[in-house]
Amino acid sequence: MTKGQVAGTEPIAIEVEEGKSYFWCTCGMSQNQPFCDGSHKDTDFKPLKWTAEATETKYFCTCKQTDNQPFCDGSHNKLPA
């Protein structure tokens, strides 16, 4: 799978709500990071739907290089400076 462009270099902490669905931006072009705003139109990217199993804080990836989509796995630490 092709990974999106880097949108940020730090994860974003989001308080998610149990049972609510979230649409994580996979392309990196959204102005509403870490979530999709439709900027992927005319590309092969599609948002990743994720549904919260509990109300808690989750750390969503913004570098788009994670292997644990939609969450941060520390991949931003390997990006070139």
ABEGO torsion letter per residue (X at the ends): XBBBBBABABBBBBBBBBGBBBBBBAAGABAAOABBAGAABGBABBBBBBBBABBBBBBBBAAGABAAOABBAGAAAABBX
